[in-house]
């Protein structure tokens, strides 16, 4: 079985960011284009 370390996060087909698991912990990084376009909560 292949180990998964990275998950691409999408919302309505648009890339929001990337979830990464490492020995230091689990981190989320927003996609630069997503941040530039903005998103109303």
N, CA, C, O and CB atoms as a CASP TS submission, in Angstrom:
PFRMAT TS
TARGET T0000
AUTHOR 0000-0000-0000
METHOD Language model
MODEL 1
PARENT N/A
ATOM      1  N   UNK     1       0.838  -1.172   0.000  1.00  0.00           N
ATOM      2  CA  UNK     1       0.000   0.000   0.000  1.00  0.00           C
ATOM      3  C   UNK     1       0.892   1.247   0.000  1.00  0.00           C
ATOM      4  O   UNK     1       1.870   1.315   0.745  1.00  0.00           O
ATOM      5  CB  UNK     1      -0.958  -0.009   1.218  1.00  0.00           C
ATOM      6  N   UNK     2       0.554   2.218  -0.827  1.00  0.00           N
ATOM      7  CA  UNK     2       1.330   3.449  -0.928  1.00  0.00           C
ATOM      8  C   UNK     2       0.916   4.425   0.175  1.00  0.00           C
ATOM      9  O   UNK     2      -0.272   4.661   0.396  1.00  0.00           O
ATOM     10  CB  UNK     2       1.145   4.095  -2.319  1.00  0.00           C
ATOM     11  N   UNK     3       1.899   4.980   0.852  1.00  0.00           N
ATOM     12  CA  UNK     3       1.645   5.958   1.925  1.00  0.00           C
ATOM     13  C   UNK     3       1.351   7.331   1.311  1.00  0.00           C
ATOM     14  O   UNK     3       2.032   7.756   0.378  1.00  0.00           O
ATOM     15  CB  UNK     3       2.867   6.045   2.902  1.00  0.00           C
ATOM     16  N   UNK     4       0.349   8.011   1.833  1.00  0.00           N
ATOM     17  CA  UNK     4      -0.031   9.345   1.356  1.00  0.00           C
ATOM     18  C   UNK     4       0.473  10.374   2.354  1.00  0.00           C
ATOM     19  O   UNK     4       0.166  10.295   3.543  1.00  0.00           O
ATOM     20  CB  UNK     4      -1.582   9.467   1.164  1.00  0.00           C
ATOM     21  N   UNK     5       1.260  11.353   1.864  1.00  0.00           N
ATOM     22  CA  UNK     5       1.802  12.408   2.725  1.00  0.00           C
ATOM     23  C   UNK     5       1.181  13.763   2.432  1.00  0.00           C
ATOM     24  O   UNK     5       1.240  14.669   3.264  1.00  0.00           O
ATOM     25  CB  UNK     5       3.306  12.494   2.562  1.00  0.00           C
ATOM     26  N   UNK     6       0.580  13.908   1.245  1.00  0.00           N
ATOM     27  CA  UNK     6       0.052  15.195   0.810  1.00  0.00           C
ATOM     28  C   UNK     6      -1.356  15.013   0.253  1.00  0.00           C
ATOM     29  O   UNK     6      -1.625  14.080  -0.504  1.00  0.00           O
ATOM     30  CB  UNK     6       0.977  15.839  -0.247  1.00  0.00           C
ATOM     31  N   UNK     7      -2.250  15.924   0.643  1.00  0.00           N
ATOM     32  CA  UNK     7      -3.627  15.911   0.138  1.00  0.00           C
ATOM     33  C   UNK     7      -3.943  17.285  -0.435  1.00  0.00           C
ATOM     34  O   UNK     7      -3.769  18.301   0.237  1.00  0.00           O
ATOM     35  CB  UNK     7      -4.647  15.529   1.267  1.00  0.00           C
ATOM     36  N   UNK     8      -4.403  17.312  -1.667  1.00  0.00           N
ATOM     37  CA  UNK     8      -4.817  18.558  -2.304  1.00  0.00           C
ATOM     38  C   UNK     8      -6.245  18.875  -1.854  1.00  0.00           C
ATOM     39  O   UNK     8      -7.125  18.017  -1.927  1.00  0.00           O
ATOM     40  CB  UNK     8      -4.724  18.456  -3.869  1.00  0.00           C
ATOM     41  N   UNK     9      -6.473  20.101  -1.392  1.00  0.00           N
ATOM     42  CA  UNK     9      -7.784  20.506  -0.883  1.00  0.00           C
ATOM     43  C   UNK     9      -8.469  21.376  -1.929  1.00  0.00           C
ATOM     44  O   UNK     9      -7.913  22.378  -2.377  1.00  0.00           O
ATOM     45  CB  UNK     9      -7.655  21.267   0.476  1.00  0.00           C
ATOM     46  N   UNK    10      -9.691  20.980  -2.316  1.00  0.00           N
ATOM     47  CA  UNK    10     -10.464  21.693  -3.329  1.00  0.00           C
ATOM     48  C   UNK    10     -11.805  22.125  -2.767  1.00  0.00           C
ATOM     49  O   UNK    10     -12.352  21.481  -1.872  1.00  0.00           O
ATOM     50  CB  UNK    10     -10.668  20.819  -4.570  1.00  0.00           C
ATOM     51  N   UNK    11     -12.333  23.227  -3.302  1.00  0.00           N
ATOM     52  CA  UNK    11     -13.684  23.681  -2.983  1.00  0.00           C
ATOM     53  C   UNK    11     -14.358  24.031  -4.301  1.00  0.00           C
ATOM     54  O   UNK    11     -13.923  24.948  -4.997  1.00  0.00           O
ATOM     55  CB  UNK    11     -13.674  24.913  -1.992  1.00  0.00           C
ATOM     56  N   UNK    12     -15.394  23.320  -4.640  1.00  0.00           N
ATOM     57  CA  UNK    12     -16.123  23.542  -5.895  1.00  0.00           C
ATOM     58  C   UNK    12     -15.185  23.493  -7.099  1.00  0.00           C
ATOM     59  O   UNK    12     -15.341  24.264  -8.045  1.00  0.00           O
ATOM     60  CB  UNK    12     -16.852  24.893  -5.856  1.00  0.00           C
ATOM     61  N   UNK    13     -14.209  22.580  -7.059  1.00  0.00           N
ATOM     62  CA  UNK    13     -13.284  22.415  -8.163  1.00  0.00           C
ATOM     63  C   UNK    13     -12.107  23.365  -8.172  1.00  0.00           C
ATOM     64  O   UNK    13     -11.228  23.248  -9.025  1.00  0.00           O
ATOM     65  CB  UNK    13     -14.007  22.559  -9.410  1.00  0.00           C
ATOM     66  N   UNK    14     -12.073  24.298  -7.247  1.00  0.00           N
ATOM     67  CA  UNK    14     -10.960  25.255  -7.158  1.00  0.00           C
ATOM     68  C   UNK    14      -9.989  24.823  -6.067  1.00  0.00           C
ATOM     69  O   UNK    14     -10.400  24.444  -4.970  1.00  0.00           O
ATOM     70  CB  UNK    14     -11.483  26.689  -6.875  1.00  0.00           C
ATOM     71  N   UNK    15      -8.713  24.883  -6.375  1.00  0.00           N
ATOM     72  CA  UNK    15      -7.686  24.495  -5.399  1.00  0.00           C
ATOM     73  C   UNK    15      -7.605  25.532  -4.281  1.00  0.00           C
ATOM     74  O   UNK    15      -7.388  26.717  -4.535  1.00  0.00           O
ATOM     75  CB  UNK    15      -6.305  24.336  -6.088  1.00  0.00           C
ATOM     76  N   UNK    16      -7.780  25.076  -3.049  1.00  0.00           N
ATOM     77  CA  UNK    16      -7.700  25.936  -1.870  1.00  0.00           C
ATOM     78  C   UNK    16      -6.300  25.867  -1.270  1.00  0.00           C
ATOM     79  O   UNK    16      -5.758  26.876  -0.821  1.00  0.00           O
ATOM     80  CB  UNK    16      -8.760  25.528  -0.821  1.00  0.00           C
ATOM     81  N   UNK    17      -5.728  24.684  -1.266  1.00  0.00           N
ATOM     82  CA  UNK    17      -4.400  24.529  -0.688  1.00  0.00           C
ATOM     83  C   UNK    17      -3.992  23.080  -0.630  1.00  0.00           C
ATOM     84  O   UNK    17      -4.495  22.234  -1.369  1.00  0.00           O
ATOM     85  CB  UNK    17      -4.350  25.131   0.693  1.00  0.00           C
ATOM     86  N   UNK    18      -3.051  22.813   0.284  1.00  0.00           N
ATOM     87  CA  UNK    18      -2.461  21.494   0.390  1.00  0.00           C
ATOM     88  C   UNK    18      -2.269  21.151   1.860  1.00  0.00           C
ATOM     89  O   UNK    18      -1.763  21.965   2.632  1.00  0.00           O
ATOM     90  CB  UNK    18      -1.122  21.424  -0.373  1.00  0.00           C
ATOM     91  N   UNK    19      -2.673  19.949   2.244  1.00  0.00           N
ATOM     92  CA  UNK    19      -2.486  19.441   3.601  1.00  0.00           C
ATOM     93  C   UNK    19      -1.320  18.462   3.556  1.00  0.00           C
ATOM     94  O   UNK    19      -1.334  17.505   2.782  1.00  0.00           O
ATOM     95  CB  UNK    19      -3.797  18.756   4.157  1.00  0.00           C
ATOM     96  N   UNK    20      -0.304  18.707   4.395  1.00  0.00           N
ATOM     97  CA  UNK    20       0.920  17.910   4.359  1.00  0.00           C
ATOM     98  C   UNK    20       1.192  17.318   5.737  1.00  0.00           C
ATOM     99  O   UNK    20       1.157  18.026   6.744  1.00  0.00           O
ATOM    100  CB  UNK    20       2.121  18.765   3.888  1.00  0.00           C
ATOM    101  N   UNK    21       1.464  16.012   5.773  1.00  0.00           N
ATOM    102  CA  UNK    21       1.841  15.340   7.014  1.00  0.00           C
ATOM    103  C   UNK    21       3.330  15.042   6.968  1.00  0.00           C
ATOM    104  O   UNK    21       3.835  14.508   5.980  1.00  0.00           O
ATOM    105  CB  UNK    21       1.015  14.031   7.227  1.00  0.00           C
ATOM    106  N   UNK    22       4.034  15.392   8.046  1.00  0.00           N
ATOM    107  CA  UNK    22       5.461  15.107   8.150  1.00  0.00           C
ATOM    108  C   UNK    22       5.761  14.647   9.568  1.00  0.00           C
ATOM    109  O   UNK    22       4.868  14.574  10.413  1.00  0.00           O
ATOM    110  CB  UNK    22       6.318  16.355   7.773  1.00  0.00           C
ATOM    111  N   UNK    23       6.998  14.347   9.813  1.00  0.00           N
ATOM    112  CA  UNK    23       7.388  13.933  11.177  1.00  0.00           C
ATOM    113  C   UNK    23       7.199  15.065  12.186  1.00  0.00           C
ATOM    114  O   UNK    23       6.998  14.812  13.374  1.00  0.00           O
ATOM    115  CB  UNK    23       8.856  13.465  11.194  1.00  0.00           C
ATOM    116  N   UNK    24       7.261  16.316  11.715  1.00  0.00           N
ATOM    117  CA  UNK    24       7.121  17.468  12.606  1.00  0.00           C
ATOM    118  C   UNK    24       5.662  17.798  12.905  1.00  0.00           C
ATOM    119  O   UNK    24       5.385  18.535  13.851  1.00  0.00           O
ATOM    120  CB  UNK    24       7.799  18.678  11.996  1.00  0.00           C
ATOM    121  N   UNK    25       4.720  17.267  12.118  1.00  0.00           N
ATOM    122  CA  UNK    25       3.307  17.531  12.352  1.00  0.00           C
ATOM    123  C   UNK    25       2.525  17.576  11.055  1.00  0.00           C
ATOM    124  O   UNK    25       3.014  17.163  10.004  1.00  0.00           O
ATOM    125  CB  UNK    25       3.134  18.831  13.102  1.00  0.00           C
ATOM    126  N   UNK    26       1.318  18.078  11.140  1.00  0.00           N
ATOM    127  CA  UNK    26       0.443  18.220   9.985  1.00  0.00           C
ATOM    128  C   UNK    26       0.246  19.702   9.724  1.00  0.00           C
ATOM    129  O   UNK    26      -0.060  20.467  10.638  1.00  0.00           O
ATOM    130  CB  UNK    26      -0.923  17.501  10.209  1.00  0.00           C
ATOM    131  N   UNK    27       0.423  20.107   8.461  1.00  0.00           N
ATOM    132  CA  UNK    27       0.375  21.518   8.104  1.00  0.00           C
ATOM    133  C   UNK    27      -0.534  21.753   6.911  1.00  0.00           C
ATOM    134  O   UNK    27      -0.685  20.887   6.049  1.00  0.00           O
ATOM    135  CB  UNK    27       1.771  22.037   7.806  1.00  0.00           C
ATOM    136  N   UNK    28      -1.142  22.943   6.870  1.00  0.00           N
ATOM    137  CA  UNK    28      -1.954  23.343   5.726  1.00  0.00           C
ATOM    138  C   UNK    28      -1.331  24.597   5.128  1.00  0.00           C
ATOM    139  O   UNK    28      -0.988  25.539   5.842  1.00  0.00           O
ATOM    140  CB  UNK    28      -3.449  23.591   6.138  1.00  0.00           C
ATOM    141  N   UNK    29      -1.191  24.594   3.813  1.00  0.00           N
ATOM    142  CA  UNK    29      -0.665  25.765   3.105  1.00  0.00           C
ATOM    143  C   UNK    29      -1.693  26.203   2.066  1.00  0.00           C
ATOM    144  O   UNK    29      -2.071  25.419   1.196  1.00  0.00           O
ATOM    145  CB  UNK    29       0.719  25.450   2.428  1.00  0.00           C
ATOM    146  N   UNK    30      -2.143  27.448   2.156  1.00  0.00           N
ATOM    147  CA  UNK    30      -3.089  27.980   1.171  1.00  0.00           C
ATOM    148  C   UNK    30      -2.420  28.137  -0.186  1.00  0.00           C
ATOM    149  O   UNK    30      -1.235  28.461  -0.269  1.00  0.00           O
ATOM    150  CB  UNK    30      -3.657  29.329   1.639  1.00  0.00           C
ATOM    151  N   UNK    31      -3.176  27.907  -1.237  1.00  0.00           N
ATOM    152  CA  UNK    31      -2.705  28.126  -2.593  1.00  0.00           C
ATOM    153  C   UNK    31      -2.607  29.634  -2.839  1.00  0.00           C
ATOM    154  O   UNK    31      -3.552  30.360  -2.530  1.00  0.00           O
ATOM    155  CB  UNK    31      -3.650  27.444  -3.632  1.00  0.00           C
ATOM    156  N   UNK    32      -1.485  30.125  -3.390  1.00  0.00           N
ATOM    157  CA  UNK    32      -1.327  31.566  -3.603  1.00  0.00           C
ATOM    158  C   UNK    32      -2.445  32.194  -4.452  1.00  0.00           C
ATOM    159  O   UNK    32      -2.849  33.329  -4.198  1.00  0.00           O
ATOM    160  CB  UNK    32       0.002  31.827  -4.261  1.00  0.00           C
ATOM    161  N   UNK    33      -2.930  31.479  -5.430  1.00  0.00           N
ATOM    162  CA  UNK    33      -4.014  32.017  -6.272  1.00  0.00           C
ATOM    163  C   UNK    33      -5.307  32.151  -5.471  1.00  0.00           C
ATOM    164  O   UNK    33      -6.051  33.114  -5.658  1.00  0.00           O
ATOM    165  CB  UNK    33      -4.247  31.109  -7.502  1.00  0.00           C
ATOM    166  N   UNK    34      -5.578  31.207  -4.590  1.00  0.00           N
ATOM    167  CA  UNK    34      -6.769  31.239  -3.743  1.00  0.00           C
ATOM    168  C   UNK    34      -6.727  32.478  -2.832  1.00  0.00           C
ATOM    169  O   UNK    34      -7.731  33.172  -2.668  1.00  0.00           O
ATOM    170  CB  UNK    34      -6.873  29.934  -2.894  1.00  0.00           C
ATOM    171  N   UNK    35      -5.567  32.739  -2.253  1.00  0.00           N
ATOM    172  CA  UNK    35      -5.400  33.892  -1.370  1.00  0.00           C
ATOM    173  C   UNK    35      -5.556  35.191  -2.156  1.00  0.00           C
ATOM    174  O   UNK    35      -6.190  36.134  -1.682  1.00  0.00           O
ATOM    175  CB  UNK    35      -4.024  33.848  -0.674  1.00  0.00           C
ATOM    176  N   UNK    36      -4.984  35.240  -3.347  1.00  0.00           N
ATOM    177  CA  UNK    36      -5.043  36.454  -4.169  1.00  0.00           C
ATOM    178  C   UNK    36      -6.468  36.786  -4.589  1.00  0.00           C
ATOM    179  O   UNK    36      -6.831  37.960  -4.668  1.00  0.00           O
ATOM    180  CB  UNK    36      -4.168  36.295  -5.406  1.00  0.00           C
ATOM    181  N   UNK    37      -7.283  35.763  -4.861  1.00  0.00           N
ATOM    182  CA  UNK    37      -8.662  35.983  -5.303  1.00  0.00           C
ATOM    183  C   UNK    37      -9.614  36.280  -4.153  1.00  0.00           C
ATOM    184  O   UNK    37     -10.650  36.917  -4.343  1.00  0.00           O
ATOM    185  CB  UNK    37      -9.154  34.777  -6.059  1.00  0.00           C
ATOM    186  N   UNK    38      -9.257  35.816  -2.960  1.00  0.00           N
ATOM    187  CA  UNK    38     -10.101  36.029  -1.792  1.00  0.00           C
ATOM    188  C   UNK    38     -11.298  35.110  -1.761  1.00  0.00           C
ATOM    189  O   UNK    38     -11.649  34.499  -2.770  1.00  0.00           O
ATOM    190  CB  UNK    38     -10.563  37.447  -1.746  1.00  0.00           C
ATOM    191  N   UNK    39     -11.926  35.010  -0.599  1.00  0.00           N
ATOM    192  CA  UNK    39     -13.092  34.146  -0.434  1.00  0.00           C
ATOM    193  C   UNK    39     -13.894  34.640   0.766  1.00  0.00           C
ATOM    194  O   UNK    39     -13.357  34.724   1.870  1.00  0.00           O
ATOM    195  CB  UNK    39     -12.670  32.651  -0.250  1.00  0.00           C
ATOM    196  N   UNK    40     -15.153  34.964   0.570  1.00  0.00           N
ATOM    197  CA  UNK    40     -16.008  35.413   1.665  1.00  0.00           C
ATOM    198  C   UNK    40     -16.466  34.221   2.500  1.00  0.00           C
ATOM    199  O   UNK    40     -16.990  33.243   1.966  1.00  0.00           O
ATOM    200  CB  UNK    40     -17.226  36.188   1.122  1.00  0.00           C
ATOM    201  N   UNK    41     -16.265  34.310   3.797  1.00  0.00           N
ATOM    202  CA  UNK    41     -16.759  33.283   4.690  1.00  0.00           C
ATOM    203  C   UNK    41     -18.154  33.660   5.072  1.00  0.00           C
ATOM    204  O   UNK    41     -18.801  32.942   5.833  1.00  0.00           O
ATOM    205  CB  UNK    41     -15.862  33.111   5.934  1.00  0.00           C
TER
END
